[in-house]
Amino acid sequence: MFLGATIAGFAGGVAVLVFSAVRYVTSPFPVSSSAGRSVFQYNDQLVSYQYYEVGLEATVIGACLILLVGAVVLGATLRARRVY
Amino acid sequence: MASDQSIDPRFDPAFQRGFGDGQAQRPGVDVSAPERPAAGGPSVNVAASGPVDPLASPSMDADNSRGSIPLDAAYVPVETRGNPWLRALWGIAAALIVAGIAGQWTAIDLFSTGASSGSVVTSYVLPSVLQALAPWFLVAGLLAAIAAVTIKAVRWHPPGV
């Protein structure tokens, strides 16, 4: 159950990340004067398109990865065959 | 293992395995001698030792042969060979470490050269995603490797025990 919840959380994080990236690509690009590339002039100011910013979904994916490792460690510990 | 031959002549047989069986006497020891000789090593008069039986406590060999007490309740050797979870842990560790290093490397490369590709995904999306996820991959992979090594170390036991 622990392993299943971890995999579900990981899949959810990936889904949110993909959804967010698709929304960024299909929307008008935000401009920034401090970060990005393709610098151009806009309203007498040098700006560029802002990079896509990853939100909390990266943290969710990373935490689920660590939980996945923990689940496998738990399985390896409990699965250990006892020899008398 | 506990036989007459296992008595170590350097030490008092009363404190060695197999002494209480009534036949565990060190070869060459005169059991009728009244006291310990002054010279000639630590020989002992086993007959004068009386009914001391240091093997009254659970013994690994003697009691195991009777099938009464397990080997040792405090030390239980655990076999880790053939454990599919441990193999999976090693695989996950290797995959995550490689993915973390490759992701970080690719993110740096895309940040520096991705603009020339002209693609929005490779120029604006992929570098950010890789830069955000690669450290997590690396940390999780290192944790998995450390856990696998720790399990192997904890479960290790000397050969023959």
gemmi code that builds the backbone of each chain (N, CA, C; Angstrom):
import gemmi

chains = {
    "A": [
        ("MET", (0.837, -1.197, 0.000), (0.000, 0.000, 0.000), (0.881, 1.260, 0.000)),
        ("PHE", (1.942, 1.201, 0.791), (2.899, 2.313, 0.858), (3.517, 2.556, -0.511)),
        ("LEU", (3.901, 1.459, -1.151), (4.504, 1.570, -2.475), (3.488, 2.103, -3.486)),
        ("GLY", (2.260, 1.651, -3.398), (1.226, 2.109, -4.321), (0.939, 3.593, -4.159)),
        ("ALA", (0.859, 4.045, -2.906), (0.622, 5.472, -2.663), (1.777, 6.315, -3.185)),
        ("THR", (2.994, 5.796, -3.030), (4.162, 6.526, -3.529), (4.133, 6.651, -5.043)),
        ("ILE", (3.812, 5.548, -5.707), (3.762, 5.581, -7.173), (2.627, 6.499, -7.637)),
        ("ALA", (1.520, 6.468, -6.926), (0.402, 7.356, -7.284), (0.787, 8.815, -7.118)),
        ("GLY", (1.480, 9.139, -6.029), (1.934, 10.518, -5.832), (2.917, 10.961, -6.900)),
        ("PHE", (3.817, 10.042, -7.277), (4.784, 10.356, -8.326), (4.075, 10.617, -9.652)),
        ("ALA", (3.114, 9.752, -9.982), (2.370, 9.932, -11.231), (1.569, 11.225, -11.209)),
        ("GLY", (1.009, 11.555, -10.058), (0.271, 12.813, -9.948), (1.166, 14.021, -10.144)),
        ("GLY", (2.357, 13.975, -9.548), (3.298, 15.082, -9.729), (3.718, 15.248, -11.181)),
        ("VAL", (3.982, 14.128, -11.854), (4.359, 14.202, -13.268), (3.209, 14.754, -14.104)),
        ("ALA", (1.983, 14.337, -13.790), (0.832, 14.813, -14.545), (0.651, 16.328, -14.379)),
        ("VAL", (0.790, 16.806, -13.146), (0.661, 18.245, -12.910), (1.764, 19.010, -13.629)),
        ("LEU", (2.965, 18.455, -13.628), (4.089, 19.109, -14.299), (3.846, 19.193, -15.806)),
        ("VAL", (3.382, 18.097, -16.384), (3.116, 18.099, -17.830), (1.998, 19.088, -18.162)),
        ("PHE", (0.958, 19.083, -17.339), (-0.158, 20.009, -17.574), (0.314, 21.453, -17.507)),
        ("SER", (1.140, 21.750, -16.524), (1.635, 23.121, -16.358), (2.532, 23.521, -17.521)),
        ("ALA", (3.384, 22.595, -17.976), (4.282, 22.907, -19.101), (3.489, 23.127, -20.385)),
        ("VAL", (2.477, 22.325, -20.590), (1.658, 22.487, -21.801), (0.929, 23.831, -21.765)),
        ("ARG", (0.464, 24.190, -20.592), (-0.229, 25.483, -20.476), (0.730, 26.635, -20.735)),
        ("TYR", (1.968, 26.489, -20.295), (2.972, 27.545, -20.543), (3.258, 27.679, -22.031)),
        ("VAL", (3.405, 26.526, -22.697), (3.769, 26.553, -24.117), (2.631, 27.114, -24.969)),
        ("THR", (1.414, 26.797, -24.595), (0.260, 27.210, -25.405), (-0.278, 28.587, -25.032)),
        ("SER", (0.341, 29.244, -24.066), (-0.110, 30.574, -23.667), (0.887, 31.620, -24.162)),
        ("PRO", (0.488, 32.871, -24.187), (1.452, 33.932, -24.523), (2.594, 33.964, -23.517)),
        ("PHE", (3.804, 34.104, -24.032), (4.971, 34.047, -23.165), (5.046, 35.268, -22.257)),
        ("PRO", (5.336, 35.063, -20.996), (5.588, 36.217, -20.120), (6.967, 36.797, -20.418)),
        ("VAL", (7.070, 38.081, -20.294), (8.370, 38.725, -20.542), (8.990, 39.113, -19.204)),
        ("SER", (10.286, 39.169, -19.237), (11.033, 39.520, -18.036), (12.241, 40.347, -18.435)),
        ("SER", (12.623, 41.251, -17.567), (13.800, 42.061, -17.844), (15.028, 41.541, -17.114)),
        ("SER", (14.871, 40.437, -16.388), (15.998, 39.934, -15.595), (16.419, 38.534, -15.983)),
        ("ALA", (15.545, 37.753, -16.616), (15.915, 36.377, -16.953), (15.219, 35.976, -18.234)),
        ("GLY", (15.889, 35.103, -18.967), (15.302, 34.597, -20.204), (16.270, 34.722, -21.353)),
        ("ARG", (15.775, 34.504, -22.530), (16.617, 34.645, -23.718), (15.791, 35.271, -24.841)),
        ("SER", (16.380, 35.419, -25.983), (15.757, 36.140, -27.108), (15.436, 37.570, -26.699)),
        ("VAL", (16.461, 38.265, -26.322), (16.289, 39.636, -25.820), (15.794, 40.542, -26.946)),
        ("PHE", (14.830, 41.322, -26.633), (14.298, 42.269, -27.610), (13.835, 43.525, -26.858)),
        ("GLN", (13.492, 44.531, -27.633), (13.108, 45.807, -27.033), (11.587, 45.900, -26.969)),
        ("TYR", (11.112, 46.300, -25.810), (9.671, 46.387, -25.611), (9.407, 47.582, -24.690)),
        ("ASN", (8.658, 48.555, -25.182), (8.377, 49.783, -24.422), (9.672, 50.464, -23.987)),
        ("ASP", (10.554, 50.580, -24.927), (11.859, 51.220, -24.692), (12.646, 50.533, -23.569)),
        ("GLN", (12.462, 49.249, -23.484), (13.179, 48.509, -22.443), (13.579, 47.157, -23.009)),
        ("LEU", (14.777, 46.715, -22.638), (15.226, 45.411, -23.100), (14.602, 44.317, -22.224)),
        ("VAL", (13.898, 43.437, -22.864), (13.249, 42.337, -22.128), (13.496, 41.030, -22.882)),
        ("SER", (13.088, 39.961, -22.266), (13.194, 38.651, -22.922), (12.066, 37.773, -22.418)),
        ("TYR", (11.865, 36.692, -23.115), (10.826, 35.767, -22.682), (11.291, 35.038, -21.428)),
        ("GLN", (10.428, 34.955, -20.480), (10.798, 34.336, -19.208), (10.785, 32.821, -19.333)),
        ("TYR", (11.702, 32.225, -18.616), (11.722, 30.761, -18.608), (10.477, 30.206, -17.931)),
        ("TYR", (10.206, 28.956, -18.279), (9.142, 28.237, -17.575), (9.578, 27.982, -16.146)),
        ("GLU", (8.744, 28.303, -15.188), (9.093, 28.126, -13.782), (8.385, 26.910, -13.224)),
        ("VAL", (9.189, 25.997, -12.724), (8.624, 24.786, -12.125), (8.152, 25.118, -10.718)),
        ("GLY", (6.958, 24.727, -10.407), (6.384, 25.028, -9.104), (6.589, 23.914, -8.106)),
        ("LEU", (5.561, 23.659, -7.339), (5.636, 22.681, -6.263), (5.687, 21.243, -6.781)),
        ("GLU", (5.334, 21.068, -8.057), (5.284, 19.698, -8.570), (6.656, 19.017, -8.557)),
        ("ALA", (7.727, 19.813, -8.728), (9.069, 19.217, -8.662), (9.348, 18.689, -7.250)),
        ("THR", (8.906, 19.425, -6.253), (9.088, 18.963, -4.876), (8.282, 17.694, -4.614)),
        ("VAL", (7.058, 17.654, -5.163), (6.220, 16.458, -4.993), (6.887, 15.252, -5.651)),
        ("ILE", (7.399, 15.442, -6.856), (8.049, 14.338, -7.561), (9.296, 13.865, -6.799)),
        ("GLY", (10.092, 14.825, -6.332), (11.300, 14.446, -5.595), (10.987, 13.745, -4.288)),
        ("ALA", (9.998, 14.247, -3.566), (9.635, 13.601, -2.310), (9.109, 12.195, -2.552)),
        ("CYS", (8.341, 12.021, -3.632), (7.834, 10.685, -3.947), (8.970, 9.752, -4.362)),
        ("LEU", (9.985, 10.294, -4.996), (11.149, 9.458, -5.333), (11.825, 8.943, -4.066)),
        ("ILE", (11.988, 9.819, -3.093), (12.622, 9.401, -1.842), (11.725, 8.409, -1.095)),
        ("LEU", (10.413, 8.639, -1.134), (9.497, 7.679, -0.526), (9.550, 6.337, -1.251)),
        ("LEU", (9.726, 6.385, -2.565), (9.852, 5.142, -3.335), (11.086, 4.362, -2.896)),
        ("VAL", (12.181, 5.077, -2.715), (13.399, 4.424, -2.218), (13.145, 3.836, -0.825)),
        ("GLY", (12.448, 4.588, 0.007), (12.125, 4.080, 1.341), (11.266, 2.836, 1.304)),
        ("ALA", (10.314, 2.802, 0.371), (9.454, 1.621, 0.243), (10.266, 0.405, -0.190)),
        ("VAL", (11.182, 0.612, -1.107), (12.005, -0.522, -1.562), (12.946, -0.976, -0.443)),
        ("VAL", (13.470, -0.028, 0.317), (14.323, -0.398, 1.454), (13.517, -1.214, 2.460)),
        ("LEU", (12.294, -0.788, 2.707), (11.426, -1.526, 3.631), (11.173, -2.940, 3.107)),
        ("GLY", (10.901, -3.029, 1.815), (10.681, -4.352, 1.234), (11.913, -5.222, 1.334)),
        ("ALA", (13.080, -4.647, 1.087), (14.322, -5.434, 1.166), (14.586, -5.889, 2.587)),
        ("THR", (14.226, -5.069, 3.551), (14.466, -5.442, 4.945), (13.505, -6.528, 5.400)),
        ("LEU", (12.261, -6.386, 5.029), (11.269, -7.358, 5.475), (11.369, -8.666, 4.705)),
        ("ARG", (11.885, -8.597, 3.488), (11.950, -9.779, 2.652), (13.127, -10.675, 3.041)),
        ("ALA", (14.071, -10.111, 3.804), (15.304, -10.852, 4.113), (14.969, -12.214, 4.706)),
        ("ARG", (15.550, -13.222, 4.128), (15.246, -14.594, 4.528), (16.094, -14.948, 5.753)),
        ("ARG", (15.427, -15.461, 6.766), (16.149, -15.815, 7.972), (16.656, -17.254, 7.873)),
        ("VAL", (17.870, -17.416, 8.280), (18.494, -18.738, 8.221), (18.906, -19.139, 9.625)),
        ("TYR", (18.404, -20.241, 10.087), (18.795, -20.755, 11.401), (19.738, -21.944, 11.230)),
    ],
    "B": [
        ("MET", (31.700, -30.470, 17.093), (32.758, -29.535, 17.385), (33.237, -29.723, 18.814)),
        ("ALA", (32.288, -29.983, 19.724), (32.654, -30.176, 21.111), (33.035, -31.621, 21.329)),
        ("SER", (34.300, -31.894, 21.321), (34.769, -33.244, 21.564), (36.009, -33.143, 22.426)),
        ("ASP", (36.562, -34.291, 22.747), (37.766, -34.284, 23.559), (38.896, -33.574, 22.841)),
        ("GLN", (38.879, -33.672, 21.524), (39.957, -33.061, 20.761), (39.862, -31.546, 20.763)),
        ("SER", (38.728, -31.005, 21.128), (38.575, -29.558, 21.071), (39.058, -28.865, 22.337)),
        ("ILE", (39.469, -29.647, 23.322), (39.964, -29.033, 24.556), (41.302, -28.367, 24.279)),
        ("ASP", (41.352, -27.125, 24.574), (42.588, -26.380, 24.359), (43.488, -26.564, 25.569)),
        ("PRO", (44.679, -27.142, 25.381), (45.541, -27.435, 26.542), (46.083, -26.190, 27.218)),
        ("ARG", (45.930, -25.055, 26.598), (46.497, -23.847, 27.203), (45.625, -23.281, 28.303)),
        ("PHE", (44.375, -23.728, 28.334), (43.457, -23.136, 29.281), (42.794, -24.215, 30.133)),
        ("ASP", (42.199, -23.754, 31.186), (41.540, -24.658, 32.112), (40.374, -25.363, 31.425)),
        ("PRO", (40.379, -26.685, 31.404), (39.274, -27.399, 30.721), (37.925, -27.152, 31.366)),
        ("ALA", (37.917, -26.765, 32.635), (36.629, -26.554, 33.300), (35.834, -25.437, 32.660)),
        ("PHE", (36.548, -24.610, 31.918), (35.863, -23.484, 31.278), (35.800, -23.657, 29.762)),
        ("GLN", (35.910, -24.882, 29.308), (35.829, -25.137, 27.876), (34.661, -26.058, 27.583)),
        ("ARG", (34.243, -26.034, 26.349), (33.103, -26.844, 25.921), (33.409, -28.324, 26.048)),
        ("GLY", (32.398, -29.089, 26.425), (32.537, -30.523, 26.485), (33.129, -31.019, 27.778)),
        ("PHE", (33.427, -30.136, 28.691), (34.057, -30.566, 29.943), (33.074, -31.341, 30.801)),
        ("GLY", (31.859, -30.959, 30.822), (30.892, -31.573, 31.712), (30.359, -32.906, 31.245)),
        ("ASP", (30.821, -33.409, 30.129), (30.303, -34.672, 29.619), (30.910, -35.884, 30.311)),
        ("GLY", (31.847, -35.700, 31.207), (32.430, -36.809, 31.926), (33.597, -37.447, 31.221)),
        ("GLN", (33.859, -37.059, 30.022), (34.977, -37.649, 29.299), (35.881, -36.577, 28.734)),
        ("ALA", (35.632, -35.364, 29.076), (36.429, -34.280, 28.532), (37.619, -34.020, 29.430)),
        ("GLN", (38.616, -34.814, 29.255), (39.837, -34.601, 30.005), (40.966, -34.408, 29.025)),
        ("ARG", (41.766, -33.476, 29.388), (42.864, -33.173, 28.494), (43.831, -34.343, 28.456)),
        ("PRO", (44.256, -34.775, 27.309), (45.204, -35.879, 27.214), (46.484, -35.543, 27.962)),
        ("GLY", (46.936, -36.537, 28.742), (48.169, -36.342, 29.482), (47.974, -35.778, 30.866)),
        ("VAL", (46.761, -35.519, 31.249), (46.517, -34.957, 32.573), (46.219, -36.094, 33.542)),
        ("ASP", (46.895, -36.077, 34.646), (46.667, -37.084, 35.674), (45.507, -36.636, 36.542)),
        ("VAL", (44.414, -37.303, 36.445), (43.223, -36.857, 37.161), (43.306, -37.173, 38.644)),
        ("SER", (44.224, -38.046, 39.004), (44.319, -38.381, 40.425), (45.291, -37.491, 41.171)),
        ("ALA", (45.953, -36.614, 40.457), (46.905, -35.719, 41.121), (46.165, -34.818, 42.081)),
        ("PRO", (46.698, -34.612, 43.274), (45.963, -33.862, 44.288), (45.891, -32.383, 44.023)),
        ("GLU", (46.879, -31.838, 43.406), (46.837, -30.400, 43.159), (47.558, -30.084, 41.864)),
        ("ARG", (47.414, -28.867, 41.520), (47.977, -28.426, 40.253), (49.495, -28.444, 40.318)),
        ("PRO", (50.152, -28.977, 39.319), (51.616, -28.950, 39.322), (52.123, -27.529, 39.259)),
        ("ALA", (53.304, -27.391, 39.860), (53.864, -26.043, 39.901), (54.382, -25.612, 38.553)),
        ("ALA", (54.866, -26.563, 37.785), (55.411, -26.225, 36.484), (54.768, -27.109, 35.427)),
        ("GLY", (54.988, -26.755, 34.223), (54.471, -27.587, 33.132), (53.192, -27.051, 32.545)),
        ("GLY", (52.930, -25.810, 32.704), (51.761, -25.232, 32.052), (50.538, -25.255, 32.941)),
        ("PRO", (49.473, -24.744, 32.438), (48.273, -24.576, 33.253), (47.407, -25.829, 33.316)),
        ("SER", (47.991, -26.979, 33.611), (47.171, -28.170, 33.741), (46.345, -28.080, 35.023)),
        ("VAL", (45.277, -28.842, 35.069), (44.374, -28.730, 36.198), (43.866, -30.116, 36.567)),
        ("ASN", (43.620, -30.284, 37.795), (43.048, -31.539, 38.269), (41.536, -31.475, 38.042)),
        ("VAL", (41.110, -32.116, 37.035), (39.697, -31.993, 36.688), (38.825, -32.741, 37.666)),
        ("ALA", (39.375, -33.786, 38.304), (38.552, -34.524, 39.263), (38.294, -33.697, 40.509)),
        ("ALA", (39.287, -32.878, 40.869), (39.129, -32.062, 42.054), (38.289, -30.829, 41.798)),
        ("SER", (37.961, -30.605, 40.571), (37.192, -29.410, 40.268), (35.760, -29.514, 40.756)),
        ("GLY", (35.357, -30.715, 41.067), (34.015, -30.874, 41.582), (32.976, -30.821, 40.481)),
        ("PRO", (31.767, -30.679, 40.864), (30.665, -30.740, 39.887), (30.432, -29.435, 39.166)),
        ("VAL", (31.474, -28.640, 39.013), (31.299, -27.372, 38.305), (30.988, -27.663, 36.842)),
        ("ASP", (29.909, -27.127, 36.392), (29.526, -27.332, 34.992), (29.246, -25.989, 34.350)),
        ("PRO", (30.254, -25.408, 33.739), (30.035, -24.087, 33.127), (29.140, -24.152, 31.911)),
        ("LEU", (28.805, -25.344, 31.465), (27.961, -25.459, 30.270), (26.494, -25.550, 30.623)),
        ("ALA", (26.179, -25.192, 31.833), (24.769, -25.220, 32.194), (23.975, -24.200, 31.403)),
        ("SER", (24.647, -23.135, 30.997), (23.980, -22.145, 30.162), (23.874, -22.674, 28.745)),
        ("PRO", (22.976, -22.112, 27.914), (22.798, -22.610, 26.549), (24.103, -22.566, 25.776)),
        ("SER", (24.390, -23.664, 25.121), (25.590, -23.746, 24.310), (25.199, -23.911, 22.862)),
        ("MET", (25.976, -23.329, 21.969), (25.631, -23.374, 20.546), (25.613, -24.797, 20.037)),
        ("ASP", (26.661, -25.548, 20.312), (26.767, -26.870, 19.719), (26.008, -27.923, 20.527)),
        ("ALA", (26.278, -27.930, 21.820), (25.702, -28.984, 22.623), (24.188, -28.938, 22.613)),
        ("ASP", (23.653, -27.758, 22.764), (22.204, -27.675, 22.836), (21.553, -27.757, 21.471)),
        ("ASN", (22.246, -27.306, 20.474), (21.667, -27.411, 19.149), (21.558, -28.853, 18.703)),
        ("SER", (22.514, -29.682, 19.104), (22.454, -31.071, 18.716), (21.250, -31.749, 19.339)),
        ("ARG", (20.804, -31.227, 20.473), (19.600, -31.793, 21.089), (18.350, -31.136, 20.543)),
        ("GLY", (18.502, -30.068, 19.825), (17.355, -29.419, 19.226), (16.486, -28.691, 20.213)),
        ("SER", (17.054, -28.239, 21.308), (16.230, -27.626, 22.332), (16.239, -26.106, 22.240)),
        ("ILE", (17.392, -25.525, 21.993), (17.508, -24.071, 22.013), (18.079, -23.626, 20.680)),
        ("PRO", (17.551, -22.582, 20.114), (18.115, -22.085, 18.853), (19.560, -21.668, 19.008)),
        ("LEU", (20.157, -21.441, 17.883), (21.590, -21.156, 17.839), (21.974, -20.066, 18.834)),
        ("ASP", (21.427, -18.945, 18.655), (21.675, -17.835, 19.563), (20.594, -16.811, 19.305)),
        ("ALA", (19.838, -16.547, 20.336), (18.703, -15.644, 20.141), (19.152, -14.219, 19.850)),
        ("ALA", (20.353, -13.872, 20.301), (20.808, -12.493, 20.113), (21.375, -12.259, 18.730)),
        ("TYR", (21.840, -13.313, 18.076), (22.454, -13.132, 16.768), (21.769, -14.054, 15.776)),
        ("VAL", (21.035, -13.485, 14.884), (20.331, -14.266, 13.876), (20.871, -13.879, 12.514)),
        ("PRO", (21.641, -14.738, 11.901), (22.149, -14.409, 10.571), (21.026, -14.356, 9.567)),
        ("VAL", (21.048, -13.355, 8.722), (19.998, -13.159, 7.727), (20.635, -13.195, 6.350)),
        ("GLU", (20.029, -13.954, 5.501), (20.550, -14.110, 4.154), (20.001, -13.016, 3.252)),
        ("THR", (20.893, -12.298, 2.571), (20.440, -11.236, 1.670), (20.626, -11.607, 0.213)),
        ("ARG", (21.291, -12.735, -0.038), (21.467, -13.116, -1.438), (20.129, -13.555, -2.019)),
        ("GLY", (19.897, -13.159, -3.259), (18.654, -13.545, -3.910), (17.461, -12.718, -3.489)),
        ("ASN", (17.692, -11.622, -2.801), (16.596, -10.752, -2.379), (16.242, -9.829, -3.545)),
        ("PRO", (15.076, -9.980, -4.155), (14.745, -9.150, -5.320), (14.605, -7.679, -4.977)),
        ("TRP", (14.193, -7.385, -3.751), (14.053, -5.977, -3.352), (15.418, -5.311, -3.277)),
        ("LEU", (16.413, -6.047, -2.818), (17.751, -5.467, -2.738), (18.321, -5.244, -4.133)),
        ("ARG", (18.047, -6.182, -5.012), (18.498, -5.976, -6.401), (17.802, -4.770, -7.015)),
        ("ALA", (16.510, -4.643, -6.740), (15.771, -3.476, -7.245), (16.341, -2.185, -6.669)),
        ("LEU", (16.760, -2.236, -5.410), (17.330, -1.047, -4.776), (18.628, -0.639, -5.462)),
        ("TRP", (19.460, -1.616, -5.777), (20.701, -1.305, -6.495), (20.394, -0.717, -7.872)),
        ("GLY", (19.409, -1.309, -8.558), (19.038, -0.803, -9.880), (18.497, 0.608, -9.832)),
        ("ILE", (17.625, 0.864, -8.838), (17.064, 2.214, -8.694), (18.170, 3.219, -8.377)),
        ("ALA", (19.095, 2.822, -7.514), (20.193, 3.728, -7.162), (21.015, 4.086, -8.390)),
        ("ALA", (21.379, 3.090, -9.170), (22.198, 3.364, -10.358), (21.435, 4.231, -11.355)),
        ("ALA", (20.154, 3.882, -11.583), (19.370, 4.630, -12.568), (19.180, 6.083, -12.144)),
        ("LEU", (18.891, 6.295, -10.863), (18.636, 7.663, -10.406), (19.906, 8.509, -10.409)),
        ("ILE", (21.021, 7.907, -10.031), (22.276, 8.678, -10.042), (22.650, 9.066, -11.468)),
        ("VAL", (22.530, 8.115, -12.381), (22.845, 8.420, -13.784), (21.878, 9.477, -14.319)),
        ("ALA", (20.579, 9.317, -13.994), (19.593, 10.289, -14.474), (19.847, 11.677, -13.889)),
        ("GLY", (20.246, 11.733, -12.632), (20.525, 13.025, -12.013), (21.705, 13.739, -12.647)),
        ("ILE", (22.778, 12.975, -12.865), (23.955, 13.590, -13.487), (23.645, 14.012, -14.922)),
        ("ALA", (22.984, 13.127, -15.656), (22.653, 13.445, -17.051), (21.698, 14.634, -17.133)),
        ("GLY", (20.719, 14.681, -16.216), (19.776, 15.795, -16.223), (20.437, 17.122, -15.951)),
        ("GLN", (21.330, 17.122, -14.962), (22.034, 18.373, -14.648), (22.908, 18.813, -15.819)),
        ("TRP", (23.575, 17.826, -16.393), (24.456, 18.132, -17.528), (23.647, 18.680, -18.708)),
        ("THR", (22.524, 18.038, -18.984), (21.690, 18.467, -20.110), (21.095, 19.851, -19.864)),
        ("ALA", (20.703, 20.105, -18.614), (20.133, 21.419, -18.304), (21.150, 22.530, -18.552)),
        ("ILE", (22.363, 22.292, -18.109), (23.409, 23.304, -18.338), (23.650, 23.487, -19.826)),
        ("ASP", (23.667, 22.375, -20.541), (23.903, 22.442, -21.982), (22.782, 23.177, -22.701)),
        ("LEU", (21.537, 22.914, -22.280), (20.411, 23.581, -22.932), (20.360, 25.065, -22.587)),
        ("PHE", (20.750, 25.398, -21.382), (20.768, 26.815, -21.027), (21.764, 27.593, -21.886)),
        ("SER", (22.846, 26.921, -22.233), (23.890, 27.636, -22.971), (23.694, 27.571, -24.475)),
        ("THR", (23.135, 26.472, -24.979), (23.031, 26.317, -26.433), (21.613, 26.105, -26.928)),
        ("GLY", (20.646, 26.018, -26.014), (19.297, 25.667, -26.441), (18.614, 26.710, -27.286)),
        ("ALA", (19.067, 27.950, -27.176), (18.398, 29.017, -27.919), (18.552, 28.840, -29.418)),
        ("SER", (19.652, 28.188, -29.801), (19.881, 28.036, -31.225), (18.950, 27.020, -31.859)),
        ("SER", (18.333, 26.168, -31.031), (17.457, 25.142, -31.610), (16.134, 25.729, -32.084)),
        ("GLY", (15.713, 26.828, -31.452), (14.490, 27.465, -31.887), (13.229, 26.864, -31.329)),
        ("SER", (13.346, 25.758, -30.609), (12.160, 25.115, -30.054), (11.846, 25.707, -28.682)),
        ("VAL", (10.576, 25.938, -28.450), (10.174, 26.508, -27.163), (10.447, 25.534, -26.035)),
        ("VAL", (10.174, 24.263, -26.289), (10.330, 23.266, -25.230), (11.784, 23.127, -24.831)),
        ("THR", (12.678, 22.984, -25.815), (14.093, 22.805, -25.472), (14.748, 24.088, -25.001)),
        ("SER", (14.170, 25.214, -25.324), (14.799, 26.476, -24.924), (14.274, 26.993, -23.598)),
        ("TYR", (12.986, 26.786, -23.312), (12.391, 27.435, -22.155), (11.851, 26.461, -21.115)),
        ("VAL", (11.396, 25.307, -21.553), (10.735, 24.392, -20.618), (11.713, 23.357, -20.075)),
        ("LEU", (12.367, 22.644, -20.983), (13.202, 21.523, -20.565), (14.352, 21.923, -19.628)),
        ("PRO", (15.053, 23.027, -19.878), (16.127, 23.385, -18.937), (15.624, 23.606, -17.516)),
        ("SER", (14.477, 24.272, -17.392), (13.945, 24.527, -16.046), (13.514, 23.233, -15.365)),
        ("VAL", (12.837, 22.379, -16.131), (12.368, 21.116, -15.542), (13.547, 20.265, -15.107)),
        ("LEU", (14.534, 20.144, -15.970), (15.690, 19.315, -15.628), (16.461, 19.890, -14.450)),
        ("GLN", (16.579, 21.195, -14.422), (17.321, 21.800, -13.325), (16.574, 21.638, -12.002)),
        ("ALA", (15.255, 21.562, -12.063), (14.491, 21.387, -10.826), (14.481, 19.937, -10.364)),
        ("LEU", (14.507, 19.000, -11.314), (14.357, 17.584, -10.935), (15.683, 16.862, -10.724)),
        ("ALA", (16.733, 17.297, -11.417), (18.004, 16.561, -11.352), (18.552, 16.440, -9.928)),
        ("PRO", (18.530, 17.487, -9.108), (19.027, 17.303, -7.729), (18.230, 16.278, -6.938)),
        ("TRP", (16.912, 16.227, -7.142), (16.100, 15.225, -6.455), (16.498, 13.819, -6.896)),
        ("PHE", (16.708, 13.648, -8.192), (17.123, 12.337, -8.700), (18.446, 11.922, -8.061)),
        ("LEU", (19.370, 12.868, -8.013), (20.698, 12.555, -7.476), (20.606, 12.208, -5.987)),
        ("VAL", (19.843, 12.983, -5.244), (19.722, 12.731, -3.803), (19.046, 11.379, -3.557)),
        ("ALA", (17.961, 11.111, -4.290), (17.266, 9.838, -4.088), (18.161, 8.659, -4.474)),
        ("GLY", (18.923, 8.812, -5.548), (19.833, 7.734, -5.950), (20.920, 7.491, -4.928)),
        ("LEU", (21.485, 8.560, -4.392), (22.507, 8.391, -3.365), (21.918, 7.762, -2.108)),
        ("LEU", (20.702, 8.162, -1.748), (20.048, 7.548, -0.590), (19.836, 6.057, -0.812)),
        ("ALA", (19.404, 5.692, -2.015), (19.194, 4.272, -2.309), (20.500, 3.494, -2.228)),
        ("ALA", (21.560, 4.070, -2.751), (22.856, 3.380, -2.695), (23.328, 3.237, -1.256)),
        ("ILE", (23.175, 4.299, -0.469), (23.597, 4.228, 0.934), (22.761, 3.187, 1.682)),
        ("ALA", (21.457, 3.161, 1.394), (20.601, 2.184, 2.067), (20.984, 0.759, 1.684)),
        ("ALA", (21.290, 0.541, 0.407), (21.671, -0.809, -0.028), (22.978, -1.247, 0.631)),
        ("VAL", (23.927, -0.344, 0.677), (25.202, -0.683, 1.322), (24.992, -0.943, 2.808)),
        ("THR", (24.133, -0.139, 3.438), (23.877, -0.327, 4.865), (23.213, -1.666, 5.138)),
        ("ILE", (22.249, -2.037, 4.298), (21.591, -3.335, 4.486), (22.599, -4.464, 4.358)),
        ("LYS", (23.447, -4.368, 3.340), (24.463, -5.407, 3.159), (25.406, -5.469, 4.362)),
        ("ALA", (25.759, -4.298, 4.872), (26.694, -4.278, 5.999), (26.055, -4.824, 7.268)),
        ("VAL", (24.792, -4.482, 7.487), (24.132, -4.944, 8.707), (23.897, -6.442, 8.654)),
        ("ARG", (23.541, -6.950, 7.470), (23.238, -8.371, 7.347), (24.474, -9.238, 7.191)),
        ("TRP", (25.611, -8.623, 7.047), (26.814, -9.410, 6.817), (27.170, -10.207, 8.067)),
        ("HIS", (27.626, -11.407, 7.859), (28.123, -12.188, 8.978), (29.357, -12.943, 8.515)),
        ("PRO", (30.249, -13.222, 9.406), (31.478, -13.908, 8.996), (31.170, -15.254, 8.382)),
        ("PRO", (31.902, -15.653, 7.376), (31.655, -16.958, 6.758), (31.906, -18.066, 7.755)),
        ("GLY", (30.993, -19.049, 7.732), (31.125, -20.192, 8.620), (30.388, -20.047, 9.915)),
        ("VAL", (29.790, -18.896, 10.154), (29.039, -18.702, 11.401), (27.590, -19.038, 11.163)),
    ],
}
model = gemmi.Model(1)
for chain_id, residues in chains.items():
    chain = gemmi.Chain(chain_id)
    for i, (resn, *xyz) in enumerate(residues, 1):
        res = gemmi.Residue()
        res.name, res.seqid = resn, gemmi.SeqId(i, " ")
        for name, pos in zip(("N", "CA", "C"), xyz):
            atom = gemmi.Atom()
            atom.name, atom.element = name, gemmi.Element(name[0])
            atom.pos, atom.b_iso = gemmi.Position(*pos), 0.0
            res.add_atom(atom)
        chain.add_residue(res)
    model.add_chain(chain)
structure = gemmi.Structure()
structure.add_model(model)
structure.setup_entities()
